[in-house]
Amino acid sequence: MRPRLFIIDPSRFHPEGQGVEQILLEWPGTSRIFRPGLVPGDGPGPATGYEADGVVLMGSASSVYDEDHWIAPLAGWLGPLLRGEPRIPLLGLCFGHQLIAHLAGGRVGFVAPDRSKIVGVEETGMKGGRLLPGEHTLQVVVSHCEEVKEAPPGYVVTARRPNAPIDGLEHRDLPIFSFQFHPEAREEFAEQAGIDVHRIDDRLRADSGRVLAAFRRHVCAER
């Protein structure tokens, strides 16, 4: 059977179509897209089960502390994955990174006391992870006012940048990976975030694309 990927896009205002396209670039199997923030009830739950070979949880304007109608059901569905029951590769991006850390026992908080947002293109340093072994300096898109302040037990920090000391996390044993930055972000995301679209250059495409490609390979290898 061909591998199946669940993509959860918890956007509140508009779907991240181009971002989903980047996640699915060269994906060799099938996929199912959930948009619980835009379509009430459109989220993974008991009816969908865990019939996936990999899961990607994307970004959102919501906070992990908000009481949006879809957050609690999503958190409940993620619980078994975070325990490895079942063992399915999981990739969290921005809000996904924060929600994974929050549910696993870490701490999420505002980047700055004035709750200002970090938006732009920055460099992150990756080191010590299984997803991309070795050391790498990647150019990535960032857009967030909250961040992971304390890593949860059982996780290691795999990416750092000056504005985000915990820019990447990875479970020590389970195939769970997360990043504060947006490797899926391209021109549409840049326009909506107020980033100069010319910053989405060949290097950024190549650097951020490596992260997504590595996860796709990992999902196929875990089957």
LOSE-751924 format. One line per field, with one value per residue: residue number from 0; residue in three letters; x, y, z of N, C-alpha, C in turn. Coordinates in nm, 4 decimals. Each point is the difference from the previous one (the first is absolute). Layout:
% LOSE-751924
num	NUM:... $
residu	ALA:... $
n.east	X:... $
n.north	Y:... $
n.up	Z:... $
ca.east	X:... $
ca.north	Y:... $
ca.up	Z:... $
c.east	X:... $
c.north	Y:... $
c.up	Z:... $
END
This chain:
% LOSE-751924
num	0:1:2:3:4:5:6:7:8:9:10:11:12:13:14:15:16:17:18:19:20:21:22:23:24:25:26:27:28:29:30:31:32:33:34:35:36:37:38:39:40:41:42:43:44:45:46:47:48:49:50:51:52:53:54:55:56:57:58:59:60:61:62:63:64:65:66:67:68:69:70:71:72:73:74:75:76:77:78:79:80:81:82:83:84:85:86:87:88:89:90:91:92:93:94:95:96:97:98:99:100:101:102:103:104:105:106:107:108:109:110:111:112:113:114:115:116:117:118:119:120:121:122:123:124:125:126:127:128:129:130:131:132:133:134:135:136:137:138:139:140:141:142:143:144:145:146:147:148:149:150:151:152:153:154:155:156:157:158:159:160:161:162:163:164:165:166:167:168:169:170:171:172:173:174:175:176:177:178:179:180:181:182:183:184:185:186:187:188:189:190:191:192:193:194:195:196:197:198:199:200:201:202:203:204:205:206:207:208:209:210:211:212:213:214:215:216:217:218:219:220:221:222 $
residu	MET:ARG:PRO:ARG:LEU:PHE:ILE:ILE:ASP:PRO:SER:ARG:PHE:HIS:PRO:GLU:GLY:GLN:GLY:VAL:GLU:GLN:ILE:LEU:LEU:GLU:TRP:PRO:GLY:THR:SER:ARG:ILE:PHE:ARG:PRO:GLY:LEU:VAL:PRO:GLY:ASP:GLY:PRO:GLY:PRO:ALA:THR:GLY:TYR:GLU:ALA:ASP:GLY:VAL:VAL:LEU:MET:GLY:SER:ALA:SER:SER:VAL:TYR:ASP:GLU:ASP:HIS:TRP:ILE:ALA:PRO:LEU:ALA:GLY:TRP:LEU:GLY:PRO:LEU:LEU:ARG:GLY:GLU:PRO:ARG:ILE:PRO:LEU:LEU:GLY:LEU:CYS:PHE:GLY:HIS:GLN:LEU:ILE:ALA:HIS:LEU:ALA:GLY:GLY:ARG:VAL:GLY:PHE:VAL:ALA:PRO:ASP:ARG:SER:LYS:ILE:VAL:GLY:VAL:GLU:GLU:THR:GLY:MET:LYS:GLY:GLY:ARG:LEU:LEU:PRO:GLY:GLU:HIS:THR:LEU:GLN:VAL:VAL:VAL:SER:HIS:CYS:GLU:GLU:VAL:LYS:GLU:ALA:PRO:PRO:GLY:TYR:VAL:VAL:THR:ALA:ARG:ARG:PRO:ASN:ALA:PRO:ILE:ASP:GLY:LEU:GLU:HIS:ARG:ASP:LEU:PRO:ILE:PHE:SER:PHE:GLN:PHE:HIS:PRO:GLU:ALA:ARG:GLU:GLU:PHE:ALA:GLU:GLN:ALA:GLY:ILE:ASP:VAL:HIS:ARG:ILE:ASP:ASP:ARG:LEU:ARG:ALA:ASP:SER:GLY:ARG:VAL:LEU:ALA:ALA:PHE:ARG:ARG:HIS:VAL:CYS:ALA:GLU:ARG $
n.east	0.0837:-0.0494:0.1045:-0.0564:-0.0201:-0.0113:-0.0622:0.0336:-0.0855:0.0437:0.0078:-0.0035:0.0771:0.0985:-0.0299:0.0948:-0.0601:0.0758:-0.0208:-0.1274:0.0024:0.0675:-0.0878:-0.0874:0.0925:-0.0185:-0.1119:0.0445:-0.0769:-0.0953:-0.1000:-0.0163:-0.0712:0.0340:-0.1124:0.0312:0.0917:-0.0136:0.0016:-0.0988:0.0692:0.0691:0.0088:0.1204:-0.0628:-0.0877:-0.0724:0.1051:0.0086:0.0891:-0.0852:0.1156:0.0877:-0.0566:0.0323:-0.0536:0.0397:-0.0741:0.0232:-0.0185:-0.0962:-0.0499:-0.0259:0.0969:-0.0058:-0.0299:-0.1248:0.0663:-0.1124:0.1004:0.0503:-0.1011:-0.0888:0.0684:0.0047:-0.1285:-0.0140:0.0727:-0.0743:-0.0696:0.0017:-0.0233:-0.0797:-0.0058:-0.1281:0.0146:0.1009:-0.0293:0.0826:0.0396:-0.0420:0.0470:-0.0758:0.0800:-0.1285:0.0244:0.1100:-0.0726:-0.0967:0.0882:0.0774:-0.1070:-0.0473:0.1276:-0.0424:0.0170:0.0638:-0.1136:0.0619:-0.0293:0.0369:-0.0838:0.0339:0.0307:0.0281:0.1113:-0.0120:0.0642:0.0283:0.0303:0.1221:0.0288:0.1165:-0.0199:0.0550:0.0121:-0.0148:0.0465:-0.0657:-0.0996:-0.0840:0.0864:0.0626:0.0902:0.0770:-0.0990:0.0222:-0.1245:-0.0392:-0.0759:-0.1291:-0.0144:-0.0975:0.0340:-0.0967:-0.0185:0.0554:0.0746:-0.0351:-0.0635:0.1008:-0.0889:-0.0283:0.1181:0.0098:0.0630:0.0754:-0.0553:-0.0602:0.0857:-0.0614:0.0641:-0.1013:0.0554:0.0351:-0.1327:0.0757:0.0502:-0.0900:0.0463:-0.0918:0.0478:-0.1207:-0.1061:-0.0651:0.0287:-0.0294:0.0595:-0.0519:0.0608:0.0933:-0.0140:0.0377:-0.1301:0.0478:-0.0845:-0.0204:-0.0978:0.0761:0.1042:-0.0838:-0.0550:0.1276:0.0022:0.0419:0.1091:-0.0825:0.0817:-0.0340:-0.1073:0.1299:0.0922:0.0785:-0.0936:-0.0357:0.1293:0.0299:-0.1089:0.0200:0.1234:-0.0544:-0.0813:0.1012:0.0727:-0.1045:-0.0201:0.1311:-0.0042:-0.1075:0.0548:0.1068:-0.0925:-0.0483 $
n.north	-0.1205:0.1041:0.0719:0.0236:0.1264:0.0245:0.1030:0.0543:0.0759:0.0407:0.0458:0.1245:0.0514:-0.0761:-0.0912:-0.0768:0.0365:0.1084:0.0203:-0.0372:0.0773:0.0839:-0.0228:0.0086:0.0931:-0.0724:0.0217:-0.1214:0.0507:-0.0293:0.0874:0.0503:0.1046:0.0428:0.0714:-0.0417:0.0940:-0.0522:-0.1302:0.0419:-0.0734:0.0809:-0.0999:-0.0499:-0.1128:-0.0457:0.0785:0.0819:-0.0127:-0.0960:0.0021:0.0340:0.0253:0.1199:0.0940:0.1045:0.0675:0.0822:0.1219:0.0937:0.0889:-0.1187:0.0108:-0.0713:0.1225:0.0192:0.0403:0.0097:-0.0119:0.0186:0.0825:-0.0055:-0.0109:0.0997:0.0666:-0.0342:0.0343:0.1081:-0.0083:-0.0953:0.0896:0.0912:-0.1026:0.0156:0.0307:-0.0105:-0.0683:0.1276:0.0177:0.0970:0.0964:0.0814:0.0945:0.0854:0.0244:-0.0809:0.0707:0.1082:-0.0493:-0.0532:0.1086:0.0747:-0.0831:0.0096:0.1166:0.0650:0.1124:0.0620:0.1034:0.1264:0.0343:0.1041:0.0776:0.0723:-0.1302:0.0658:0.0104:-0.1135:0.0800:-0.0938:0.0173:-0.1114:-0.0111:-0.1295:-0.0364:-0.1036:-0.0782:-0.1231:0.0208:-0.0863:0.1017:0.0923:-0.1160:0.0245:0.0968:0.0869:0.0951:0.0181:0.0475:0.0622:-0.0196:0.1134:-0.0372:0.0589:0.0013:-0.1322:-0.0671:-0.1065:0.0185:-0.1152:-0.0767:-0.0812:-0.0771:-0.0552:0.1331:0.0101:0.1063:0.0130:0.1147:0.0970:0.1132:0.1148:0.0047:-0.1202:0.0018:-0.0208:0.0029:-0.1052:-0.0979:-0.1002:-0.0934:-0.0396:-0.0540:0.0770:-0.0287:0.0841:0.0901:0.1116:0.1054:0.1051:-0.0187:0.0583:-0.1266:0.0042:0.1102:0.0535:0.0381:-0.0885:-0.0823:0.0274:-0.0007:-0.1073:-0.0385:0.0612:-0.1113:0.0661:-0.0188:0.1026:-0.0030:-0.0393:-0.0108:-0.0275:0.0754:0.0923:-0.0038:0.0030:0.0977:0.0733:-0.0147:0.0128:0.0881:0.0504:0.0023:0.0449:0.0755:0.0349:0.0112:0.0702:0.0615:0.0066:0.0408:0.0671:-0.0061 $
n.up	0.0000:-0.0648:0.0393:0.1186:-0.0369:0.1315:-0.0550:0.1158:-0.0672:0.1199:-0.1253:0.0427:-0.0979:-0.0431:-0.0906:0.0484:-0.1133:-0.0149:0.1288:-0.0152:-0.1079:0.0782:0.0958:-0.0992:-0.0176:-0.1100:0.0681:0.0291:0.0947:0.0874:0.0090:0.1214:-0.0358:0.1211:0.0097:0.1229:-0.0242:-0.1214:0.0232:0.0780:0.0841:-0.0816:0.0844:0.0184:0.0083:0.0863:-0.0802:0.0059:0.1324:-0.0205:-0.1026:0.0542:-0.0952:-0.0068:0.0899:-0.0630:0.1058:-0.0753:-0.0476:0.0945:-0.0172:0.0294:0.1291:0.0508:0.0512:-0.1278:0.0022:-0.1138:-0.0667:-0.0837:0.0928:0.0864:-0.1020:-0.0565:0.1150:0.0126:-0.1272:0.0283:0.1110:-0.0628:-0.0993:0.0944:0.0220:-0.1308:0.0221:-0.1292:-0.0506:-0.0158:-0.1017:0.0810:-0.0812:0.0951:-0.0530:0.0603:-0.0223:-0.1015:-0.0166:0.0178:-0.0783:-0.0801:0.0095:-0.0181:-0.0910:-0.0387:0.0504:-0.1164:-0.0229:-0.0327:-0.0561:0.0275:-0.1212:0.0064:0.1033:-0.1079:-0.0055:-0.0321:-0.1315:-0.0159:-0.1023:-0.0888:-0.0493:0.0659:0.0629:-0.0128:0.1122:-0.0804:0.1073:-0.0219:-0.1151:0.0098:-0.0031:0.0398:-0.0058:0.0932:-0.0502:0.0137:-0.0885:0.0391:-0.1161:0.0909:-0.0240:0.0697:0.0828:0.1154:0.0931:-0.0130:0.0988:-0.0208:0.1254:0.0223:-0.0356:-0.0535:0.1032:-0.0224:-0.0097:-0.1161:0.0219:-0.1200:0.0334:-0.0305:0.0325:-0.0209:-0.0866:-0.0038:0.1294:-0.0078:-0.1089:0.0619:-0.0019:0.0719:-0.0062:0.1165:0.0055:0.0148:-0.1122:0.0986:-0.0929:0.0397:-0.0644:0.0559:-0.0888:-0.1195:-0.0055:0.0261:0.0605:-0.0884:-0.1246:-0.0060:0.0701:-0.0796:-0.1015:0.0521:0.0162:-0.1181:-0.0566:-0.0328:-0.1014:-0.0247:0.1306:-0.0698:0.0213:-0.0906:0.0757:0.0259:-0.1266:-0.0298:0.0857:-0.0139:-0.1308:0.0461:0.0815:-0.0923:-0.0867:0.1022:0.0316:-0.1257:-0.0090:0.1119:-0.0461:-0.1190:0.0656:0.0698:-0.1218 $
ca.east	-0.0837:0.0740:-0.0030:-0.1036:0.0410:-0.1004:0.0472:-0.0961:0.0204:-0.0924:-0.0123:-0.1241:-0.0559:0.0059:0.0778:0.1379:0.0062:0.1351:0.0784:-0.0343:0.0644:0.1417:0.0109:-0.0308:0.0880:0.0650:-0.0526:-0.0298:-0.1230:-0.1248:-0.0023:-0.1276:0.0205:-0.0986:0.0050:-0.0954:-0.0252:-0.0842:-0.1198:-0.0288:-0.0077:0.0926:0.1278:0.0130:-0.0648:-0.0317:-0.0512:0.1098:0.0994:0.1409:0.0331:0.0961:0.1406:0.0670:-0.0899:0.0598:-0.0846:0.0510:-0.0102:-0.1306:-0.0001:-0.0441:0.0972:-0.0298:-0.0798:-0.1328:-0.1089:-0.0661:-0.0785:0.0685:0.1289:-0.0097:-0.0087:0.1281:0.0933:-0.0349:0.0421:0.1460:0.0522:0.0604:0.1191:0.1099:0.0430:0.0445:-0.1070:0.1000:0.1246:-0.0161:0.0795:-0.0764:0.0759:-0.0714:0.0560:-0.0438:-0.1007:0.0148:0.1183:-0.0385:-0.1012:0.0681:0.0771:-0.0951:-0.0656:0.1008:0.0500:0.0866:-0.0642:-0.0101:-0.0267:0.0240:0.1398:0.0369:-0.1021:-0.1040:-0.0710:0.0288:0.0168:0.1201:-0.0401:0.1047:0.0836:0.1159:0.0784:-0.0045:0.1069:-0.0474:0.1083:-0.0296:-0.1292:-0.0083:-0.0667:0.1092:0.1232:0.1099:-0.0220:-0.0526:-0.0498:-0.1082:-0.0756:-0.1400:-0.1013:-0.0498:-0.1134:-0.0577:0.0119:0.0244:0.1074:0.0216:0.0935:0.0665:-0.0236:-0.0658:0.0849:0.0156:0.0275:0.1266:-0.0042:0.0753:0.0205:0.0053:0.0362:0.0053:-0.1339:-0.0749:0.0953:-0.0530:-0.0580:-0.0332:-0.0035:-0.0090:-0.0102:0.1209:-0.0246:-0.1111:0.0191:-0.0721:0.0895:-0.0753:0.0786:-0.0704:-0.0032:-0.0966:0.0647:-0.0993:-0.0409:0.0483:-0.0427:-0.1311:0.0184:0.0768:-0.0889:-0.0954:0.0722:0.0687:0.1408:0.0351:-0.0030:0.1303:0.0824:-0.0221:0.0931:0.0390:0.0608:-0.1038:-0.0765:0.0795:0.0239:-0.1225:-0.0461:0.0732:-0.0662:-0.1216:0.0395:0.0521:-0.1132:-0.0656:0.0830:-0.0092:-0.1293:0.0074:0.0935:-0.0588:-0.1124 $
ca.north	0.1205:0.1259:0.0687:0.1017:0.1117:0.0923:0.1372:0.0777:0.1431:0.0652:0.1429:0.0608:0.0987:-0.0443:-0.1238:0.0109:-0.0870:-0.0128:-0.0732:-0.1411:-0.0460:-0.0223:-0.1197:-0.1158:-0.0031:-0.1296:-0.1024:-0.1142:-0.0693:0.0748:0.0953:0.0541:0.1318:0.0413:0.1434:0.0137:0.1389:0.0619:-0.0831:-0.0664:-0.1450:-0.0566:-0.0298:-0.1433:-0.0414:-0.1427:-0.0521:-0.0161:-0.0903:0.0317:-0.0691:0.0822:-0.0365:0.1187:0.1110:0.1331:0.0993:0.1280:0.1177:0.0604:0.1255:-0.0324:-0.0362:-0.1291:0.0284:0.0460:-0.0959:-0.0240:-0.1237:-0.1141:-0.0299:-0.1127:-0.1271:-0.0284:-0.0404:-0.1358:-0.0925:-0.0045:-0.0646:-0.1305:0.0137:0.0494:-0.1135:-0.1075:-0.1002:-0.0727:0.0667:0.0602:0.1228:0.1236:0.1224:0.1195:0.1238:0.1223:-0.0388:-0.1436:-0.0122:0.0439:-0.0885:-0.1242:0.0263:0.0262:-0.1245:-0.0937:0.0444:0.1165:0.1287:0.0936:0.1359:0.1055:0.0292:0.1252:0.0465:0.0786:-0.0942:0.0315:-0.1148:-0.0112:-0.0318:0.0238:-0.1120:-0.0084:-0.1228:-0.0885:-0.0997:-0.1329:-0.0871:-0.1081:-0.0634:-0.1161:0.0354:0.0479:-0.0213:0.0918:0.1412:0.0733:0.1359:0.0099:0.1244:-0.0398:0.1013:-0.0031:0.0874:-0.0492:0.0843:-0.0925:-0.0958:-0.0980:0.0537:-0.1134:-0.1235:-0.1029:-0.1159:-0.0985:0.0659:0.0724:0.1168:-0.0323:0.1201:0.1231:0.1270:0.1015:0.0373:-0.1190:-0.0989:-0.1350:0.0122:-0.1346:-0.1038:-0.1370:-0.0981:-0.0835:-0.1344:-0.0056:0.0811:0.1259:0.1105:0.1253:0.1204:0.1264:0.0679:-0.0469:-0.0494:-0.0093:0.1344:0.0521:0.1364:0.0332:0.0213:0.1236:0.1134:0.0120:0.0338:0.1277:-0.0244:0.0259:-0.1286:-0.0241:-0.0755:-0.1422:-0.0219:-0.1388:-0.0614:-0.0310:-0.1130:-0.1221:-0.0291:-0.0421:-0.1201:-0.1164:-0.0448:-0.0725:-0.1219:-0.0939:-0.0613:-0.0927:-0.1219:-0.0682:-0.0681:-0.1194:-0.0952:-0.0554:-0.0888 $
ca.up	0.0000:-0.0041:0.1299:0.0141:0.0853:0.0532:0.0180:0.0788:-0.0212:0.0946:-0.0279:0.0481:-0.0916:-0.1388:-0.0080:-0.0461:-0.1165:-0.0536:0.0986:-0.0134:-0.1234:0.0279:0.0824:-0.0840:-0.1157:-0.0214:0.0895:-0.0866:0.0367:0.0077:0.1112:0.0439:0.0585:0.1002:0.0303:0.1110:0.0350:-0.1020:-0.0195:0.1273:-0.0045:-0.0980:0.0640:0.0291:0.1243:0.0080:-0.1268:-0.0959:0.0570:-0.0230:-0.1245:-0.0728:0.0165:0.0480:0.0331:0.0065:0.0663:-0.0475:0.0846:0.0240:0.0773:0.1356:0.1029:0.0631:0.1195:-0.0389:0.0170:-0.1278:0.0070:-0.0623:0.0617:0.0935:-0.0727:-0.0651:0.1056:0.0390:-0.1066:-0.0025:0.1197:-0.0248:-0.0837:0.0824:0.0830:-0.0874:-0.0050:-0.0766:-0.0369:-0.1321:-0.0112:0.0184:-0.0213:0.0422:-0.0533:0.0674:0.0991:0.0214:0.0865:0.1341:0.0575:0.0369:0.1215:0.1084:0.0385:0.0496:0.1304:-0.0098:0.0311:-0.1109:0.0461:-0.0979:-0.0315:0.0662:0.0949:-0.0669:-0.0876:-0.1394:-0.0873:-0.0823:-0.1364:-0.0979:-0.0433:0.0885:-0.0092:0.1159:0.0027:0.0376:0.0426:0.0928:-0.0212:-0.0888:-0.1238:-0.0846:0.0777:-0.0249:0.0306:-0.1147:0.0179:-0.0968:-0.0096:0.0179:0.0267:0.1382:0.0283:0.1256:0.1187:0.1101:-0.0251:0.1063:0.0989:0.0631:-0.0739:0.0828:0.0324:-0.1055:-0.1275:-0.0115:-0.0878:-0.1217:-0.0803:0.0793:-0.0635:0.1045:0.0452:0.0425:0.0526:-0.0227:-0.1335:-0.0459:0.1021:-0.0492:0.1078:0.0053:-0.0510:-0.0934:-0.1214:0.0178:-0.0333:-0.0092:-0.0251:0.0164:-0.1296:-0.0993:-0.1218:-0.1076:-0.0410:-0.1270:-0.0306:0.0569:0.1435:0.0165:-0.0253:0.1105:0.1224:-0.0164:-0.0305:-0.1395:-0.0716:-0.0625:0.0944:-0.0276:-0.1106:-0.0266:0.1185:0.0979:-0.0510:0.0143:0.1416:0.0673:-0.0675:0.0517:0.1229:-0.0377:-0.0705:0.0992:0.0699:-0.0923:-0.0056:0.1290:0.0042:-0.0852:0.0596:0.1220:-0.0318 $
c.east	0.0868:-0.0096:-0.1042:0.0444:-0.1221:0.0663:-0.1091:0.0377:-0.0985:-0.0100:-0.1352:-0.0674:-0.0025:0.0853:0.1400:0.0215:0.1404:0.0902:-0.0270:0.0656:0.1473:0.0201:-0.0181:0.0905:0.0758:-0.0436:-0.0469:-0.1327:-0.1229:0.0037:-0.1435:0.0270:-0.1143:0.0160:-0.0996:-0.0311:-0.0933:-0.1307:-0.0279:-0.0172:0.0954:0.1377:0.0098:-0.0606:-0.0292:-0.0453:0.1112:0.1054:0.1414:0.0490:0.0903:0.1406:0.0822:-0.1013:0.0808:-0.1026:0.0591:-0.0235:-0.1410:0.0185:-0.0453:0.1193:-0.0377:-0.0861:-0.1409:-0.1037:-0.0791:-0.0625:0.0753:0.1255:-0.0072:-0.0169:0.1304:0.1027:-0.0278:0.0436:0.1517:0.0590:0.0632:0.1264:0.1209:0.0507:0.0536:-0.1010:-0.1128:0.1234:-0.0117:0.0855:-0.0884:0.0931:-0.0868:0.0699:-0.0651:-0.1035:0.0104:0.1163:-0.0370:-0.1005:0.0615:0.0754:-0.0920:-0.0634:0.0968:0.0616:0.0985:-0.0760:0.0085:-0.0322:0.0290:0.1495:0.0476:-0.1107:-0.1129:-0.0802:0.0186:0.0359:0.1325:-0.0430:0.1158:0.0669:0.1260:0.0746:-0.0120:0.1122:-0.0531:0.1180:-0.0555:-0.1326:0.0073:-0.0599:0.1002:0.1299:0.1098:-0.0346:-0.0409:-0.0381:-0.1013:-0.0658:-0.1476:-0.0895:-0.0477:-0.1144:-0.0686:0.0185:0.0163:0.1083:0.0041:0.1079:0.0793:-0.0354:-0.0657:0.0958:0.0044:0.0301:0.1360:-0.0189:0.0904:0.0227:-0.0065:0.0271:-0.0070:-0.1367:-0.0837:0.0981:-0.0469:-0.0762:-0.0373:0.0070:-0.0133:-0.0099:0.1212:-0.0202:-0.1069:0.0261:-0.0836:0.0996:-0.0829:0.0956:-0.0855:-0.0129:-0.0962:0.0721:-0.0946:-0.0340:0.0650:-0.0657:-0.1345:0.0110:0.0710:-0.0897:-0.0950:0.0681:0.0704:0.1489:0.0236:0.0091:0.1333:0.0959:-0.0198:0.0847:0.0387:0.0607:-0.1061:-0.0825:0.0756:0.0157:-0.1254:-0.0577:0.0688:-0.0667:-0.1238:0.0329:0.0515:-0.1135:-0.0722:0.0786:-0.0133:-0.1319:0.0044:0.0915:-0.0587:-0.1089:0.0396 $
c.north	0.1251:0.0693:0.1110:0.1052:0.0794:0.1374:0.0780:0.1472:0.0750:0.1516:0.0520:0.0882:-0.0442:-0.1261:0.0254:-0.0958:-0.0223:-0.0759:-0.1493:-0.0586:-0.0300:-0.1259:-0.1256:-0.0123:-0.1332:-0.1066:-0.1188:-0.0688:0.0878:0.0934:0.0359:0.1296:0.0306:0.1497:0.0306:0.1430:0.0707:-0.0739:-0.0736:-0.1510:-0.0656:-0.0188:-0.1486:-0.0325:-0.1473:-0.0587:-0.0235:-0.0956:0.0473:-0.0716:0.0869:-0.0530:0.1175:0.1106:0.1296:0.0948:0.1379:0.1135:0.0543:0.1322:-0.0239:-0.0280:-0.1363:0.0188:0.0495:-0.1105:-0.0178:-0.1392:-0.1234:-0.0435:-0.1204:-0.1339:-0.0377:-0.0474:-0.1429:-0.1022:-0.0156:-0.0791:-0.1357:0.0072:0.0432:-0.1061:-0.1154:-0.1109:0.0478:0.0850:0.0481:0.1266:0.1246:0.1190:0.1187:0.1252:0.1204:-0.0326:-0.1495:-0.0319:0.0338:-0.0939:-0.1331:0.0196:0.0184:-0.1298:-0.1001:0.0440:0.1132:0.1270:0.0919:0.1376:0.1005:0.0230:0.1215:0.0447:0.0792:-0.0823:0.0326:-0.1266:0.0068:-0.0458:0.0294:-0.1267:0.0015:-0.1311:-0.0784:-0.1019:-0.1326:-0.0897:-0.1083:-0.0696:-0.1204:0.0370:0.0503:-0.0146:0.0982:0.1410:0.0743:0.1408:0.0241:0.1370:-0.0367:0.1210:-0.0152:0.0991:-0.0525:0.1033:-0.0846:-0.0986:-0.1011:0.0548:-0.1109:-0.1260:-0.1036:-0.1145:-0.0981:0.0583:0.0697:0.1172:-0.0270:0.1208:0.1213:0.1173:0.1084:0.0378:-0.1175:-0.1063:-0.1442:0.0048:-0.1364:-0.0980:-0.1366:-0.0938:-0.0926:-0.1358:-0.0061:0.0880:0.1280:0.1143:0.1286:0.1180:0.1237:0.0726:-0.0704:-0.0514:-0.0093:0.1351:0.0417:0.1371:0.0374:0.0303:0.1331:0.1219:0.0227:0.0439:0.1346:-0.0133:0.0265:-0.1336:-0.0304:-0.0725:-0.1512:-0.0346:-0.1481:-0.0661:-0.0387:-0.1194:-0.1311:-0.0394:-0.0530:-0.1257:-0.1251:-0.0560:-0.0833:-0.1303:-0.1050:-0.0669:-0.0987:-0.1310:-0.0804:-0.0768:-0.1298:-0.1050:-0.0680:-0.1019:-0.1473 $
c.up	0.0000:0.1353:0.0011:0.1009:0.0424:0.0154:0.0722:-0.0132:0.0899:-0.0184:0.0467:-0.1044:-0.1463:-0.0064:-0.0536:-0.1177:-0.0534:0.0969:-0.0064:-0.1249:0.0234:0.0835:-0.0841:-0.1220:-0.0059:0.1006:-0.0841:0.0273:-0.0055:0.1201:0.0342:0.0744:0.0968:0.0251:0.1112:0.0385:-0.0948:-0.0204:0.1304:-0.0174:-0.0970:0.0624:0.0249:0.1359:-0.0015:-0.1327:-0.1023:0.0519:-0.0299:-0.1257:-0.0871:0.0264:0.0486:0.0221:0.0034:0.0623:-0.0271:0.1001:0.0109:0.0727:0.1430:0.0910:0.0571:0.1246:-0.0335:0.0216:-0.1285:0.0002:-0.0481:0.0747:0.0930:-0.0720:-0.0694:0.1016:0.0445:-0.1017:-0.0035:0.1169:-0.0238:-0.0866:0.0821:0.0976:-0.0835:-0.0136:-0.0921:-0.0307:-0.1451:-0.0053:0.0005:-0.0168:0.0394:-0.0487:0.0676:0.1082:0.0301:0.0919:0.1441:0.0651:0.0414:0.1308:0.1209:0.0503:0.0614:0.1329:-0.0041:0.0342:-0.1200:0.0563:-0.1084:-0.0182:0.0793:0.0948:-0.0654:-0.1004:-0.1475:-0.0770:-0.0748:-0.1381:-0.0941:-0.0459:0.0850:-0.0256:0.1297:-0.0111:0.0502:0.0323:0.0918:-0.0186:-0.0921:-0.1350:-0.1037:0.0787:-0.0395:0.0411:-0.1257:0.0423:-0.1102:0.0046:-0.0001:0.0224:0.1437:0.0149:0.1256:0.1111:0.1255:-0.0410:0.1141:0.0929:0.0690:-0.0775:0.0906:0.0313:-0.1165:-0.1359:0.0051:-0.0961:-0.1197:-0.0909:0.0907:-0.0930:0.1062:0.0558:0.0479:0.0476:-0.0153:-0.1324:-0.0580:0.1154:-0.0655:0.1198:-0.0048:-0.0655:-0.1085:-0.1228:0.0034:-0.0159:-0.0076:-0.0147:0.0185:-0.1336:-0.0966:-0.1256:-0.1187:-0.0604:-0.1312:-0.0239:0.0634:0.1492:0.0235:-0.0187:0.1175:0.1293:-0.0078:-0.0213:-0.1483:-0.0748:-0.0678:0.0943:-0.0175:-0.1220:-0.0112:0.1229:0.1019:-0.0453:0.0209:0.1463:0.0686:-0.0640:0.0489:0.1246:-0.0342:-0.0706:0.0972:0.0760:-0.0908:-0.0092:0.1290:0.0114:-0.0802:0.0603:0.1226:-0.0284:0.0188 $
END
